[in-house]
Amino acid sequence: MQIGEHMKRNYIPNILTTLRMLGAVLLLLTKPLTLPFYLLHIFCGLTDALDGAFARALHASSRFGAQLDSIADLMFYGVMMGKLMPILLERMPASVWWIVGAAVFIRLCAYGVAAVTQHRFSALHTILNKLTGLLVFLVPGMLALPAAVPLCHGVAVMALISSSHELWLHIRAARNSKED
């Protein structure tokens, strides 16, 4: 294999991640819960699934790629929350928002612990975080269902659990590094 081919292969996952970032920006210009919105939403979800799959298959995983993926995830879900917030505020009871608020606070604490102890941003790609990401991804579709409120309660609880798990992992890693 030539060096140019090897380098091109390594860029494929990062290109997919960058396309998700572009999709997130385009979602800013799209009316929520319309066909273009759902198509961009699905496009972003597919690029999210494919970037990691390509990185593993091509042995092209990198610290930069993982950080880029985390930033793209934050962009995508930030835009989605911004676009869906008026709809969610109208339809979801306060109990969902208290759980979401707790999950966000704990997640920020986890990032803070990682920043202080590792001197860098660190968002872990755990199974619980991936499951939460999938459930959050499905929320726009859930809004069309009669059981939207209990389903969104479940998503909020899963986010709380995965945030708590990540905080615990960062704290444990910090303790282990102090013991070494």
CYANA upper distance limits for C-alpha pairs under 8 A (distance plus 0.5 A):
  1 MET  CA      5 GLU  CA      7.08
  1 MET  CA      6 HIS  CA      7.28
  2 GLN  CA      6 HIS  CA      6.90
  3 ILE  CA      7 MET  CA      6.76
  4 GLY  CA      8 LYS  CA      6.68
  5 GLU  CA      9 ARG  CA      6.62
  6 HIS  CA     10 ASN  CA      6.85
  7 MET  CA     11 TYR  CA      6.97
  8 LYS  CA     12 ILE  CA      7.25
  9 ARG  CA     58 LEU  CA      7.39
  9 ARG  CA     60 ALA  CA      7.91
 10 ASN  CA     14 ASN  CA      8.31
 10 ASN  CA     55 ALA  CA      7.96
 10 ASN  CA     58 LEU  CA      7.64
 10 ASN  CA     59 HIS  CA      8.34
 10 ASN  CA     60 ALA  CA      5.38
 10 ASN  CA     61 SER  CA      8.42
 11 TYR  CA     15 ILE  CA      6.56
 11 TYR  CA     60 ALA  CA      8.34
 12 ILE  CA     16 LEU  CA      6.84
 12 ILE  CA     51 ASP  CA      8.05
 12 ILE  CA     54 PHE  CA      7.71
 12 ILE  CA     55 ALA  CA      8.24
 13 PRO  CA     17 THR  CA      6.77
 13 PRO  CA     50 LEU  CA      8.01
 13 PRO  CA     51 ASP  CA      4.83
 13 PRO  CA     52 GLY  CA      7.17
 13 PRO  CA     54 PHE  CA      6.21
 13 PRO  CA     55 ALA  CA      5.92
 13 PRO  CA     60 ALA  CA      8.03
 13 PRO  CA     65 GLY  CA      7.99
 14 ASN  CA     18 THR  CA      6.56
 14 ASN  CA     51 ASP  CA      7.38
 14 ASN  CA     65 GLY  CA      6.51
 14 ASN  CA     68 LEU  CA      7.92
 14 ASN  CA     69 ASP  CA      8.42
 15 ILE  CA     19 LEU  CA      6.64
 16 LEU  CA     20 ARG  CA      6.94
 16 LEU  CA     47 THR  CA      5.98
 16 LEU  CA     48 ASP  CA      8.05
 16 LEU  CA     50 LEU  CA      7.76
 16 LEU  CA     51 ASP  CA      5.93
 17 THR  CA     21 MET  CA      7.02
 17 THR  CA     47 THR  CA      6.91
 17 THR  CA     48 ASP  CA      7.13
 17 THR  CA     51 ASP  CA      6.49
 17 THR  CA     68 LEU  CA      7.52
 17 THR  CA     69 ASP  CA      6.42
 17 THR  CA     72 ALA  CA      6.98
 18 THR  CA     22 LEU  CA      6.82
 18 THR  CA     72 ALA  CA      7.76
 19 LEU  CA     23 GLY  CA      6.57
 19 LEU  CA     44 CYS  CA      8.19
 19 LEU  CA     47 THR  CA      7.63
 20 ARG  CA     24 ALA  CA      6.64
 20 ARG  CA     43 PHE  CA      8.03
 20 ARG  CA     44 CYS  CA      5.36
 20 ARG  CA     45 GLY  CA      8.37
 20 ARG  CA     47 THR  CA      6.39
 20 ARG  CA     48 ASP  CA      7.34
 20 ARG  CA     72 ALA  CA      6.93
 20 ARG  CA     76 PHE  CA      7.79
 21 MET  CA     25 VAL  CA      6.94
 21 MET  CA     44 CYS  CA      8.49
 21 MET  CA     72 ALA  CA      5.73
 21 MET  CA     75 MET  CA      7.14
 21 MET  CA     76 PHE  CA      7.22
 22 LEU  CA     26 LEU  CA      6.76
 23 GLY  CA     27 LEU  CA      6.62
 23 GLY  CA     40 LEU  CA      6.67
 23 GLY  CA     41 HIS  CA      8.26
 23 GLY  CA     43 PHE  CA      7.79
 23 GLY  CA     44 CYS  CA      6.43
 23 GLY  CA     76 PHE  CA      8.32
 24 ALA  CA     28 LEU  CA      7.23
 24 ALA  CA     40 LEU  CA      8.46
 24 ALA  CA     44 CYS  CA      7.67
 24 ALA  CA     75 MET  CA      6.95
 24 ALA  CA     76 PHE  CA      5.37
 24 ALA  CA     79 VAL  CA      6.79
 24 ALA  CA     80 MET  CA      8.41
 25 VAL  CA     29 LEU  CA      7.87
 25 VAL  CA     79 VAL  CA      8.16
 26 LEU  CA     30 THR  CA      7.29
 26 LEU  CA     40 LEU  CA      8.18
 27 LEU  CA     31 LYS  CA      8.47
 27 LEU  CA     37 PHE  CA      6.97
 27 LEU  CA     40 LEU  CA      7.09
 27 LEU  CA     41 HIS  CA      8.08
 27 LEU  CA     79 VAL  CA      7.58
 27 LEU  CA     80 MET  CA      8.20
 28 LEU  CA     79 VAL  CA      7.00
 28 LEU  CA     83 LYS  CA      7.68
 30 THR  CA     36 PRO  CA      7.40
 30 THR  CA     37 PHE  CA      6.26
 31 LYS  CA     36 PRO  CA      8.42
 31 LYS  CA     37 PHE  CA      6.89
 31 LYS  CA     83 LYS  CA      8.39
 32 PRO  CA     37 PHE  CA      6.23
 32 PRO  CA     83 LYS  CA      6.68
 32 PRO  CA     84 LEU  CA      7.14
 33 LEU  CA     37 PHE  CA      6.36
 33 LEU  CA     38 TYR  CA      6.91
 33 LEU  CA    140 PRO  CA      7.53
 34 THR  CA     38 TYR  CA      6.71
 35 LEU  CA     39 LEU  CA      6.59
 36 PRO  CA     40 LEU  CA      6.64
 37 PHE  CA     41 HIS  CA      6.48
 38 TYR  CA     42 ILE  CA      6.54
 39 LEU  CA     43 PHE  CA      6.60
 40 LEU  CA     44 CYS  CA      6.62
 41 HIS  CA     45 GLY  CA      6.77
 42 ILE  CA     46 LEU  CA      6.58
 43 PHE  CA     47 THR  CA      6.73
 44 CYS  CA     48 ASP  CA      6.63
 44 CYS  CA     76 PHE  CA      8.05
 45 GLY  CA     49 ALA  CA      6.83
 45 GLY  CA    137 PHE  CA      7.88
 46 LEU  CA     50 LEU  CA      6.49
 47 THR  CA     51 ASP  CA      6.34
 48 ASP  CA     52 GLY  CA      7.59
 48 ASP  CA     69 ASP  CA      8.33
 48 ASP  CA     73 ASP  CA      8.34
 49 ALA  CA     53 ALA  CA      7.01
 50 LEU  CA     54 PHE  CA      6.41
 51 ASP  CA     55 ALA  CA      6.58
 52 GLY  CA     56 ARG  CA      6.70
 52 GLY  CA     61 SER  CA      8.43
 53 ALA  CA     57 ALA  CA      6.55
 54 PHE  CA     58 LEU  CA      6.24
 54 PHE  CA     60 ALA  CA      8.10
 55 ALA  CA     59 HIS  CA      6.24
 55 ALA  CA     60 ALA  CA      5.07
 55 ALA  CA     61 SER  CA      5.40
 56 ARG  CA     60 ALA  CA      6.85
 56 ARG  CA     61 SER  CA      6.68
 61 SER  CA     65 GLY  CA      6.98
 61 SER  CA     66 ALA  CA      7.94
 62 SER  CA     66 ALA  CA      6.76
 63 ARG  CA     67 GLN  CA      6.72
 64 PHE  CA     68 LEU  CA      6.53
 65 GLY  CA     69 ASP  CA      6.51
 66 ALA  CA     70 SER  CA      6.77
 67 GLN  CA     71 ILE  CA      6.75
 67 GLN  CA    122 SER  CA      8.19
 67 GLN  CA    123 ALA  CA      8.48
 68 LEU  CA     72 ALA  CA      6.61
 69 ASP  CA     73 ASP  CA      6.58
 70 SER  CA     74 LEU  CA      6.69
 70 SER  CA    123 ALA  CA      7.13
 71 ILE  CA     75 MET  CA      6.64
 72 ALA  CA     76 PHE  CA      6.52
 73 ASP  CA     77 TYR  CA      6.52
 74 LEU  CA     78 GLY  CA      6.19
 75 MET  CA     79 VAL  CA      6.56
 76 PHE  CA     80 MET  CA      6.63
 77 TYR  CA     81 MET  CA      6.49
 78 GLY  CA     82 GLY  CA      6.64
 79 VAL  CA     83 LYS  CA      6.58
 80 MET  CA     84 LEU  CA      6.43
 81 MET  CA     85 MET  CA      5.92
 84 LEU  CA     88 LEU  CA      6.51
 84 LEU  CA    140 PRO  CA      8.29
 85 MET  CA     89 LEU  CA      6.33
 86 PRO  CA     90 GLU  CA      6.75
 87 ILE  CA     91 ARG  CA      6.75
 88 LEU  CA     92 MET  CA      5.98
 89 LEU  CA     93 PRO  CA      8.31
 91 ARG  CA    149 VAL  CA      8.01
 92 MET  CA     96 VAL  CA      6.91
 92 MET  CA     97 TRP  CA      8.14
 92 MET  CA    149 VAL  CA      6.59
 92 MET  CA    152 CYS  CA      8.41
 93 PRO  CA     97 TRP  CA      7.59
 93 PRO  CA    149 VAL  CA      8.23
 94 ALA  CA     98 TRP  CA      6.78
 95 SER  CA     99 ILE  CA      6.95
 95 SER  CA    153 HIS  CA      8.47
 96 VAL  CA    100 VAL  CA      6.67
 96 VAL  CA    152 CYS  CA      7.70
 96 VAL  CA    153 HIS  CA      6.01
 96 VAL  CA    156 ALA  CA      6.97
 97 TRP  CA    101 GLY  CA      6.37
 98 TRP  CA    102 ALA  CA      6.68
 99 ILE  CA    103 ALA  CA      6.68
 99 ILE  CA    156 ALA  CA      6.35
 99 ILE  CA    157 VAL  CA      7.04
 99 ILE  CA    160 LEU  CA      7.28
100 VAL  CA    104 VAL  CA      6.63
100 VAL  CA    156 ALA  CA      5.91
100 VAL  CA    157 VAL  CA      8.29
100 VAL  CA    159 ALA  CA      7.79
100 VAL  CA    160 LEU  CA      7.57
101 GLY  CA    105 PHE  CA      6.60
102 ALA  CA    106 ILE  CA      6.62
102 ALA  CA    160 LEU  CA      7.23
103 ALA  CA    107 ARG  CA      6.52
103 ALA  CA    156 ALA  CA      8.02
103 ALA  CA    159 ALA  CA      6.33
103 ALA  CA    160 LEU  CA      4.71
103 ALA  CA    161 ILE  CA      8.20
103 ALA  CA    163 SER  CA      6.32
103 ALA  CA    164 SER  CA      8.03
104 VAL  CA    108 LEU  CA      6.62
104 VAL  CA    160 LEU  CA      8.32
104 VAL  CA    163 SER  CA      8.04
105 PHE  CA    109 CYS  CA      6.74
106 ILE  CA    110 ALA  CA      6.71
106 ILE  CA    160 LEU  CA      8.17
106 ILE  CA    163 SER  CA      6.31
106 ILE  CA    164 SER  CA      6.70
106 ILE  CA    167 LEU  CA      7.37
107 ARG  CA    111 TYR  CA      6.83
107 ARG  CA    163 SER  CA      5.37
107 ARG  CA    164 SER  CA      7.70
107 ARG  CA    166 GLU  CA      7.88
107 ARG  CA    167 LEU  CA      7.32
108 LEU  CA    112 GLY  CA      6.57
109 CYS  CA    113 VAL  CA      6.62
109 CYS  CA    167 LEU  CA      7.32
110 ALA  CA    114 ALA  CA      6.75
110 ALA  CA    163 SER  CA      7.94
110 ALA  CA    166 GLU  CA      6.77
110 ALA  CA    167 LEU  CA      4.68
110 ALA  CA    168 TRP  CA      8.29
110 ALA  CA    170 HIS  CA      6.89
110 ALA  CA    171 ILE  CA      8.44
111 TYR  CA    115 ALA  CA      6.54
111 TYR  CA    121 PHE  CA      7.10
111 TYR  CA    122 SER  CA      6.81
111 TYR  CA    123 ALA  CA      7.30
111 TYR  CA    167 LEU  CA      8.26
112 GLY  CA    116 VAL  CA      6.64
113 VAL  CA    117 THR  CA      6.51
113 VAL  CA    167 LEU  CA      8.08
113 VAL  CA    170 HIS  CA      6.93
113 VAL  CA    171 ILE  CA      7.33
114 ALA  CA    118 GLN  CA      5.85
114 ALA  CA    119 HIS  CA      7.55
114 ALA  CA    120 ARG  CA      7.33
114 ALA  CA    121 PHE  CA      7.06
114 ALA  CA    122 SER  CA      6.40
114 ALA  CA    170 HIS  CA      6.46
115 ALA  CA    119 HIS  CA      5.23
115 ALA  CA    120 ARG  CA      5.30
115 ALA  CA    121 PHE  CA      5.92
115 ALA  CA    122 SER  CA      7.55
116 VAL  CA    120 ARG  CA      8.16
117 THR  CA    174 ALA  CA      6.55
124 LEU  CA    129 ASN  CA      8.07
124 LEU  CA    166 GLU  CA      7.33
125 HIS  CA    129 ASN  CA      6.65
125 HIS  CA    130 LYS  CA      7.14
126 THR  CA    130 LYS  CA      6.71
126 THR  CA    166 GLU  CA      8.41
127 ILE  CA    131 LEU  CA      6.57
128 LEU  CA    132 THR  CA      6.58
128 LEU  CA    158 MET  CA      8.44
128 LEU  CA    161 ILE  CA      8.36
128 LEU  CA    162 SER  CA      5.68
128 LEU  CA    165 HIS  CA      8.42
129 ASN  CA    133 GLY  CA      6.54
129 ASN  CA    159 ALA  CA      8.22
129 ASN  CA    162 SER  CA      6.02
129 ASN  CA    163 SER  CA      8.14
130 LYS  CA    134 LEU  CA      6.72
131 LEU  CA    135 LEU  CA      6.74
132 THR  CA    136 VAL  CA      6.53
132 THR  CA    155 VAL  CA      7.47
132 THR  CA    158 MET  CA      6.47
132 THR  CA    159 ALA  CA      6.12
132 THR  CA    162 SER  CA      7.46
133 GLY  CA    137 PHE  CA      6.48
134 LEU  CA    138 LEU  CA      6.87
135 LEU  CA    139 VAL  CA      7.08
135 LEU  CA    155 VAL  CA      6.45
136 VAL  CA    155 VAL  CA      7.01
138 LEU  CA    142 MET  CA      6.77
139 VAL  CA    143 LEU  CA      6.80
139 VAL  CA    152 CYS  CA      7.47
140 PRO  CA    144 ALA  CA      8.00
141 GLY  CA    145 LEU  CA      7.97
142 MET  CA    147 ALA  CA      8.20
142 MET  CA    148 ALA  CA      5.85
142 MET  CA    151 LEU  CA      7.58
142 MET  CA    152 CYS  CA      8.15
143 LEU  CA    148 ALA  CA      5.74
144 ALA  CA    148 ALA  CA      7.59
147 ALA  CA    151 LEU  CA      6.62
148 ALA  CA    152 CYS  CA      6.48
149 VAL  CA    153 HIS  CA      6.68
150 PRO  CA    154 GLY  CA      6.80
151 LEU  CA    155 VAL  CA      6.90
152 CYS  CA    156 ALA  CA      6.64
153 HIS  CA    157 VAL  CA      6.73
154 GLY  CA    158 MET  CA      6.67
155 VAL  CA    159 ALA  CA      6.69
156 ALA  CA    160 LEU  CA      6.76
157 VAL  CA    161 ILE  CA      6.73
158 MET  CA    162 SER  CA      6.63
159 ALA  CA    163 SER  CA      6.47
160 LEU  CA    164 SER  CA      6.61
161 ILE  CA    165 HIS  CA      6.63
162 SER  CA    166 GLU  CA      6.67
163 SER  CA    167 LEU  CA      6.72
164 SER  CA    168 TRP  CA      6.64
165 HIS  CA    169 LEU  CA      6.69
166 GLU  CA    170 HIS  CA      6.73
167 LEU  CA    171 ILE  CA      6.66
168 TRP  CA    172 ARG  CA      6.51
169 LEU  CA    173 ALA  CA      6.57
170 HIS  CA    174 ALA  CA      6.65
171 ILE  CA    175 ARG  CA      6.74
172 ARG  CA    176 ASN  CA      6.62
173 ALA  CA    177 SER  CA      6.65
174 ALA  CA    178 LYS  CA      6.84
175 ARG  CA    179 GLU  CA      6.84
176 ASN  CA    180 ASP  CA      6.96
